[in-house]
């Protein structure tokens, strides 16, 4: 049976646990979750056999599932009925200069909640960091998607120098936050898009020249006030994506 062909239930408010499962099997087949997810279900949420929750991913949509076996270290679930079919989400990228760990974590969490599809950290001459733990960031994005009712977990890419990113930039509209606040205010996205947020202190002249040579680029303002980089990323995404479904 195709996992997308199960019974679709009407949408309704539901406060039950949601768990991201990358590969959902055919309904009726039992499947094990990861050790970390089993620990969360058994020891944090105190689920027992017969309890229900929702499991999801972007390809299969969201499904009501039942706990078939559970212990402190392992859990086996079974997908029963589909509660939400797969649905497209905005094709929106966030490119932001890496920040210190706690602030980078917050940007990833909030960007996930706001609906981005790709998170691309960048390294600049004035970047506060030059590496990240991609596994930790993926875990943060996954938890945010579980909490905010998204079906998709954004792709988190390895950091790239901004000069390299600009040299290989695809044919995608790029909106670059203007720290001087002289450009027009960023408006709603109307299709595939990307927002770039620079580091504290701004891009260097050489970096700005490389960015300016990129096709389909628009410099934009995020408002009258000077924003910290993490605030700029969140405010910019809210301006750009709030009107999208």
N, C-alpha and C positions, 0 to 999 in steps of 0.2 A: 504493500500500500504506500502510495506517495505521501510523505509527511505533510504536504501542503493541501491534501484533499480531505482532511478531517472536518468534523462539524465545526462551523464558525459560530461562536456565541455572540450575542449583542454586546457592544461595549458598555461597561458599567464601572463605577468606582470600585476599586479593590485595593485594600491596604495590605494584602498578604505579601509574603516574601517573594522577591524576584531574583532569579539566579541565571547568569549568563552561561550558556552551555554551547561551546563552539560547534559541536557536531551532534545534532539531535537524531536519534535512530527512528525507525518506523514506529508509530504509535502501537502500544501493546508489547514492545520489546523493552526489557529492563536495561538500564545503563548505569554505570558507576560515575560519580562525580569525582573531582580531584580531592586529594587529601585535605587541602586547605578549605575547600567547600564543605567537605564532610565534617570537619572540626567546627566550622561556623554553624552548620545546621544542627549538629548534635549538642555541642557544648555552649554555644552562644544563644541560639534561638530555641534550644531544647525541644526540637521536633521528635516525634515518635512515629513508629510504623502506622500507616494509615492517614497521617497528616498530609495536607496538600500545600502546594506552592505553585508559583509560575516559573517556567523556564523559557528562555528566548535566545534567538540570534537573528541577524538580519536576513538570512536566507529562508529560515523556517517560520519566522514570525514568533508569536508568543503562545505557549501551551500550558494548560493546567496539567500538573503532574502530581503523582502520589508517591509518598515514601513507602518503599517495599521492604527495605532492610536498612538499619542504621545502627552504628556503634560510635564510639568515640573517635575512631580512626577511618571509618569507611561508611559510605552511604550509597544505596542503590535506589534509583527512582524509575518511574514509568510515566511517559507522556500519555495523556488521555484524550483531551479535546483541545482544539485550537481556540484561543480567546481573542487573538488578533492576527490577521493575515500579514504577510510581508508587505512593506510599504516603502517607497523611496523616501529619502531624507535629503536635505539641502546638500549640494555639492560645494561645500565651503571649506577653504583651507585657512589655517592660522599659522603664520610664520612669525616667530618672535625671538628676539635675542635672549639667550639663556640668562636666567637670574639665579640667585642663590637658591639652595635646595627647597626651602619652605615656600618661597614665592613661585618657583617653577611648578611645584606640586599644585599650588592653588590655581595657577593659570590652566594647567591641564584639567583639573577638576571642573572649573567653571566653563572652560571651552567645551568640554563634553556636555555639560548641562545645557549650554546655549545652542548646541547642534552641529558643531563642526564635523567634517568627515575626515580631515587630515590635520595633524599637528606636526609642524616642521620647525624644530628648534634651529636657530641660526647662531653662528659665531661671528662676532665683529671685533674690531680693534678695541672697543670699549666694553665688551661683554664681561659680565661678572663671573662667568664660569665657562669651562670648555668641554665638559663631559657630563653625562647623565646616566643614571641606571634605568635603562629602557624597560626592564622588567617591572620595576617599581612604578614607573609612570603608566604602564599598561594596566597594572593592578588598580591604580587610582582611577583611571578612565573607566575601567570595567565596573568598579563599585559605583561611580557616578552615574553610569548608564543604568545600572540596576535600580538606583534610587529615583531617577528622574523619568522613568517610563519610556526611555528610548529602546528601540530594537537593535540599533547598530552601536558598536563600540568603535570610536574613531581609530584610524591608523596613526600610530606614533612613529615617526621616522627618526633615524639617527641624525644628530646635529651635523649641519653643513656650514662651511664658511660662506658668508653672504656673497662673496665674489663668485664662488663656484655655483651657488644657487642661481644667481642672476645669469651666469653664462649658459646655463642649461634650462632656463625658465621656459615652460611650455606656453602654448597659445591660450593663456587664461588671463582674464582681467585681474590686475594687481592694484590694490589700493594701499598706499603707503601713508602711514600717519605722519603728518607734518608737525614736528615739535615746535615750529615757529607759529603755528596756528593761523597762517595767512591764507590757507586754501579754503575751499568751500566745505561745508559740513558733510561728513559721510552720510550717504543715504541708504535706503533699503537695497539689498541685492535683488537682481532680476534674473539670475542664472548662475552658472558656474563662476566662482569668485575666489579671491584670496585677499586676506588682510595681512599687512606686514607692520609689526611694531618693533621699533629700534631699541637700543640699549639706553640706560640712564646716561645722559650726556650726549646722546644723538649719534648719528652716523658720521664718519669722517668724510672729508670732501671727496676722496677717492671712491669711497663706497657709494656716496650719493651720485657720482658720475656713472658708476656701473649700473646703479638702479635706474637712472634716467635714460640709459640706452636700451632698457628692456621694453619690448613692445607692449602695448595695451596697459600702460601704467597711468595711474591717476593719484596725485598727491591730495590728501584729504585732511580736514581738521576733525578733531573729536570734541570740539567745544572751546570755550573761552579760557578755561583754566589749564594750568600746567599739571599734567597727571604723572604719577609714578608709572613705570612700565607695566606693572601687573594690573593697575587700575585701567590703563589705556587699553590693554588687551580685552578686558572684560567689557568696558564701556563701548569700545569699537564693535565688538561682536554683537552686543545688545542693539546698537543702532542699525547694524547691517542685517541682522538675521531675525529680529523680533517679529517682522511681518510675514515671514515665510511659514508654511504649514509644517 
